[in-house]
Amino acid sequence: MRYDSIIIGGGLAGLTSAIRCAEAGLKTAVISFGESSLTFASGAIDILGYHSDGSVVQSPFPAVAKLAESNPNHPYSKVGVDTLKQGLHRFCHHLDVAGVPMASQSEDNHWRTTALGSLRPAWLYQPGMMPLPIKQPAKGIQRIAIVNIAGFRDFQPSLAVAGLKQHPAFQQARITSKTITARELGLETRNPFELRSIELARALNHADNFQRLTNALGGAAGSSDLLIIPAVLEDSLGRSRIPELSQKIGCQIMEVASLPPSLPGLRIANALKRQFNKLGGMLIEGDLVEKGNFDNGRLVSIETHYNKDLPLYANHFVLASGSFFSKGLLSKQNRIIEPTFDLDVEAPSDRSLWASGKFLDSKAHHFIEYGVSCNQQLQPTRQGLPIENMYCVGSVLAGFNPVAEGSAGGVSIATGFHAAEQIIAAYQACAGN
Ligand SMILES: Cc1cc2nc3c(=O)[nH]c(=O)nc-3n(C[C@H](O)[C@H](O)[C@H](O)COP(=O)(O)OP(=O)(O)OC[C@H]3O[C@@H](n4cnc5c(N)ncnc54)[C@H](O)[C@@H]3O)c2cc1C
């Protein structure tokens, strides 16, 4: 089988590349083995949350421009702010069309609240997430009720209360935790072990159950200014039902992503897959790309676990296999490797440099910055030789620290979009000749 472009990995970076290629009319396939890290993500998109000295970024785009200038190896430096903005614009367009609109507070970051009650800077948010302003996060909020459903173990309100109380802005606020029972929601006949975010969302989407939830949360809200609940509500198309609930109860409601599966992260993953399919793309899930066949500085074809005898050919390839989390990178005794194609990786061989002595180091561990080494066009090398028809995108790339910087989503979208634009330009150049 021959394609114009094949993308290896179907996370945020891979799907961004794939959608852009398919949109431009290229015959495109995505091959992805497991769930991507969107299953774990908050569902907000970070562009740049922290400066290198650890201080919080208020306006991400000027800060990205500065970072790109001072750090030429950073993926943002290779891609540039304009491409980042274009990629984000297309990302928002596709999510909008797929029914999962994303919004921002103009050009500024906001605080998103985590399930542990800590605040992290982010740029894009989904309806129902309720962004808190960076300068005065607690403005107008004196009483907060954090509510869970008994039996739902992937969210612990007492931890969220303790976490939020630690933030200086919320020290004067009255923060309480409450639990509503499955019986109040008409769910008492269900096995309590079934109460995961996806099953709850399905059950609570029934009209009777949604009404019971509205009544129960209305009671729990009391005179609160803000109700915080885990993200367990959406309609059958994956659209958040928080705005509707908020209007019915007459209180501001904020949903926070629970432990995985994270419903807001899955909403993005499913919406991007829907868009890719709609544009005629071929999505092959559950198969692992195991090797590539190279010839004269080009990747000619790839072989997968289930189709070893049927190599897949393409003119261009994008590697979007993620970081250690998704096995896009692996650590050996004294080496970090890219396991599928054995691409050159930027990482010291001295293992003692990989991690800091403190497990919860606020600066994040160095291994997070390691990855495939690429040129300005995001093209990798293999044994020092460039591969001219291959691009690397997202967290498989070297040169950035998504945890310390709060930059994972932005880098994935910007690099995924940039790789696709270069593939499209190569086709346009051929067509013009
Ligand atoms: C716990 C967690 C929380 C996060 N929260 C946020 C957040 O709040 N905001 C934000 O902006 N970002 C967040 N992110 C990061 C965000 O999801 C990133 O954009 C992401 O980590 C990078 O995406 P990716 O597409 O490069 O890789 P991944 O999402 O890791 O996807 C890689 C995919 O490639 C597949 N794969 C790997 N090797 C192969 C192979 N050989 N053949 C076929 N398939 C393969 C994997 O199975 C996986 O599906 C979070 C990430 C994690 C891990």
The ligand as an ORCA input file, in Angstrom:
! r2SCAN-3c Opt
* xyz 0 1
  C      -0.018     12.775     32.403
  C       0.020     13.790     31.312
  C      -0.711     14.970     31.473
  C      -0.684     15.947     30.468
  N      -1.403     17.097     30.636
  C      -1.324     18.076     29.693
  C      -1.990     19.322     29.846
  O      -2.659     19.542     30.836
  N      -1.850     20.266     28.886
  C      -1.084     20.043     27.764
  O      -0.975     20.947     26.911
  N      -0.462     18.877     27.585
  C      -0.558     17.898     28.518
  N       0.092     16.712     28.343
  C       0.902     16.495     27.179
  C       0.148     16.364     25.887
  O      -0.792     15.341     25.902
  C       1.234     16.280     24.866
  O       0.936     16.980     23.812
  C       1.763     14.914     24.606
  O       2.438     14.399     25.701
  C       2.670     14.811     23.418
  O       1.936     14.216     22.465
  P       2.576     13.289     21.388
  O       1.560     13.226     20.316
  O       3.943     13.734     21.057
  O       2.783     11.835     22.053
  P       1.799     10.834     22.775
  O       0.561     11.470     23.242
  O       2.626     10.144     23.772
  O       1.366      9.814     21.613
  C       2.257      8.941     21.017
  C       1.467      7.794     20.391
  O       2.349      7.035     19.566
  C       2.104      5.655     19.766
  N       3.327      4.914     19.400
  C       4.549      4.926     20.008
  N       5.418      4.144     19.315
  C       4.726      3.643     18.258
  C       5.073      2.770     17.185
  N       6.302      2.261     17.045
  N       4.097      2.421     16.288
  C       2.846      2.922     16.391
  N       2.470      3.766     17.395
  C       3.393      4.120     18.309
  C       1.752      5.564     21.244
  O       1.061      4.364     21.530
  C       0.888      6.819     21.411
  O      -0.464      6.568     21.088
  C       0.090     15.730     29.316
  C       0.829     14.552     29.172
  C       0.797     13.595     30.149
  C       1.616     12.346     29.965
*
